[in-house]
Amino acid sequence: MQDFDFIIVGAGSAGCVLANRLSENSAHRVLLIEAGGSDRRFWIRTPIGYGMTFLDESVNWKFEADRDPGLGGRDVYVPRGKVIGGSSSINAMVYARGAKNDFDDWRDAGNPGWGWDEVKRAFEAIETRITKDGIAEGNGPLTVSDRQNDYHPLKRHFMNAAREAGLPLADGHPSENFACNGEEGFGPYVINTRKGLRCSSADAFLHPIKHRKNLTILTEAQVARILFDGKRASGVSYRKDGMVHAVKARREVILSAGAIQSPQLLQLSGIGPGALLKEHNIEIIHANDGVGADDFDVVFFEQYPWSD
């Protein structure tokens, strides 16, 4: 069994950053595992291509939520990236740091370092912000572009309507845009493009360092379970080319498979609602009803026939 210091599950928006930062220390052996394949595709690189990847099974999990009575019995299509870069490789590239109040709430709930003032500095450190006039600000690996000069002239009518409604307005400058400043308001959004092409998390954080000798990137490998030594995560098992493999983590197993698949993997590994795990004959490592809450668990087990 191969062993690594860190095993990262999922090469998406978070996983690419983790692989970059953890492999900076040459003493760390890092494994990044991704279920999808290469992102070096025309429709991923080309901004308008997200209209093509939206339904492309080769790069998209194409999840569907259960029918929701609150939506008149309709279900909801949930596209998620199955490719290097994850959903940052197939989305519409709209960039937002998150809501200022959410970060402050997390800090106040007992999470030091998660307040807006702290995370804002971290966001600014990773960004290169391109103004609507093409001026670069900052020196981070992730390019955030203001393209409002390319918008359809109809935009002025939207802006005038918002102004008449008394809504707070932003001028679209990347450093002052509401999407970047963590506040609610009305204005042009900024997008992750660099020189006219998509700038995904993989473009920003992974491709520039993928040849580091201490970093192994494994693609088209579906992680099936987390392995445990008692209650300590000790590795993962994964499927590739029709065979099951196992790798060991000397220090940490890090789940960065997204809001849907990270809890799904925890459930398959024995961490989740006890009654649900018993129903599917999964050995309980740790019972926790919060893992996969809001009926996601039903989707998880139906979506993956190998979960039994």
N, C-alpha and C positions, 0 to 999 in steps of 0.2 A: 504494500500500500504506500503510495506516495504521501509525503507530508509537506505541509507549508505552515508558515507562521499564521497567515491570515487567509481565509477563504471567503470571497465575496460572491454572493449569489445574485446575479442580475447585473448586466452591463448597461443599465439605463442611465437616467439623469443623475442619480446618486452614485451608482456603482462606478461610473467612469471617474468621478471626482475622488472616490475612496481609493480606487486603484492608483491614481496619480499620487495622492498624498502619502499613502502607506508605503509605496515603493520608492519614495524619495530616500528612505533610509536603506542603503544597500545591504544592510544586515538582515532585512526582512525579506522572506520569500513569500510572494503574494500570488494567489490564484484567483482569477476572475472567470466565473462560469456564466455563460449566456446560452439560453435555449435557442435563440435565433442565429442567423448567419451574418455575413458581411453587410455593412451599410454603404459600400461603394457602389451605389446604384444611381442611375440618372434621375429617377423620380424622387429619390431622397435628397439628392444634392440640389435639385431645382426647386425653388420655393413653391411654385404653383403645383408641384408634384404631390402635395399632400392630398389633393383631390383624387389622385390615383392610388395612393397607399391606404386610403381610408377603408377600402374593402379588399385589400390584397392579402390573402391568407399567407403568403410567403413571408410577410413582414409584420403581420397584424394578428393578434389573438382573436379579435372579433367577438368579444364577450357580449352576452345579452343578460340583462337583469330579469328577475322574475316579474310577472305581470303585477302591476301596482294598482290597487283599488283607487288610490288618490289620483291616478292619471287615467281614470276611466277604463281600467283593465288593460291598459297598454303596457308593453315592455319597453325597455330603453336599451339602445345599442351602445356598447361601451368599447370603443377601439382602444387597444393597448399595444404598444410596440413589441414585436418579437424579432429583434434585430439589435446589432450593436448600436448603442445610443438609445435603445428603448423607445419610449414614446416621444422623446425629444428628436427622434429621427423621422417621425411620421406625423407630427402635429402641425398646427397652423402657425407655429413659431411666435405666438403672442407672448411677450415677456412680462411677468409681474413678480415682484418680490414677495408678495403676501401682505395681509392686512396688519397694520401697525398695532391695533388693539389686540389681535390674536397673539402676537409675540409677547406683548406686555402681560396678557392674561396668563400665558405659560410661565413667565417669570414669577408672577405673583402667586402661582399655584405651587411654587417651591422648586423652580428650575433656574438656578443662577446662570447668568450668561445668555439667556434666551430672550431678554428684553429687546425692544426695538433698537435702542441706542447701540447695543452690542452687535446685533445681527446686521444692522445697516452698514457698519464698518466692514463686516465680512463680505457683504454683497459688493460694496464699492471696490474691495480688493480684487475680486475676480472679474470685474467688468472692464471692458473698453467700450465707452459710450460714444456713439457717432451721432452728432446733431443733424438736424434737418438740412443744414448747409454743408455737411460733410466734414465737420471738424471733429477730431478724435479727442476724447477726454478719458483719462485713466489709462492703465496699462495692464489690464487683466486679460486672461486667456479667452473669456467669453465675450463675444461682440454683440452689443445691444444697439440696434440702429433705429433712428427716427426717420421714417420714410414718408412723412406727411406731405412733402412737396410732390409726391407721386400719386397722392390720393385723387379720386374723382372730384371735380368741382362741386358735386352735390354735398360734399362734407360741410360747406359753409352754412347750408340750410339746417343741418343737424346742430351745428354749433350755435347758430342764432336761436334755434328753438330751445336749446338747453339754457342759453343766456336769459331768454324771456321767462323761462320757468324758474329762474333764480337758483339754478344748480351751480355748485362750485366748478370752476373751469381750470384747465391746465393748458399751457401753450404747446405741450408736446416735447419740450426740452427733456432729454433723457434723465438728467439729474433732478428735474423738478416734476416730471410726469407722475401722475397719481399711482400708476402701476409700479413705479420705482420708489415712490415716497411712502408707500404703505397706507395711503389715505383714499377715501372714497371721493369720486368726482367724475367729471365728464371731460373727455378730450381724446386726442389721437393716441393710439397705443404704439408701443415700440416692439420691435421684433428681433429675433435672433438670426440676423443675416450678416454675412461678411463678404464684401465685394460682390454682392448680387447673388450669393449662394447661401444655402442653409448653414448655420453655425450651431450644430447640435452639441450636446454634452460630450459626445465622442470626438467631434472635431476640435473642441476647446481643450479637453482634458486628457483624452486617451490616446489619440493618434500621435500627438507629438512625443509621447513617452513609451509607446507600445514596444519599442525594441530594448527596453531595459532588461538586463540579463536576469534580474531577480523577479520579473513579472511574467507570469504565464497566463495567456488568454485562451480559454477553451470555448469554442463556439459549437452550435448545434448540439448542445449537451443539456438535457432536461434534468434538473435536480429533482429527485424523487422523495428523499427524506433527509432530515438531519440525523446524524448519528450521535448517540449519547454514551457517556461514561458516568453512570449514575444519573445525576441531573445536570451534568456539565456537557455542553455541546462539544463533541470531540472530532467532528468531521461531517461529511455528507456522502450520500450515494447518488449517482446520476446515471442516466441512460444516454448512450451515444452509439450510433451505428448498430443498434439492436442488441447491445450488450450492457450489462450493469457493471459499473465501476465504483470504487470507493476511494476517498482521499481523506487524509487526517489533518486536523488543524491543531498546531501546537499551542496557539494563543487564542484565536477567536474565529467563530463563524459569524459572518455579518450578512443579514438578509437585507437586500436592497432590490427586491423583486416587485415593489410597488404596493399600493394600498389593497389590491385584490389578491395577488399571488403570494405575498409574504405571509399573511395570516392563513392562507390556504395551505402553504407548506408547513407551517406550525401545526395545523390540525392533522395533516397526514403524518407528522412526526410524533404525535402524541401529546401535543400541547393545545388545549382548547376545551370546549364544553364537555364535561365528563359523559353526560348522557348521549351526546352525539357520537363521541368516539367509541363508546361501548356498542352503539347501534351498528357501527361499521367495523367492529372487531379490531379496533386499533388500540394497542397497549397505551395506557395512560401514563405519561411521564409527569405531567402537571396539569391538573384540571383548572381551567380558567374560562368562565363564561364570556368574558369580553373578547376573546380571540375569534374573529370572524363573526362578530355580532351583526345585527340588522339583516338576518336571513342570508348573508353571504354563504354560510356553510352549505346550504342546499345546492347552490350553484357549483360550489367547489367539487362536491362529490359526484355530481352528475356530469360535470365537464370533463373529468379525468377518469376514464375507465380503469386505469392502472392503479387507482387509489386503494383498491381492495387488496 
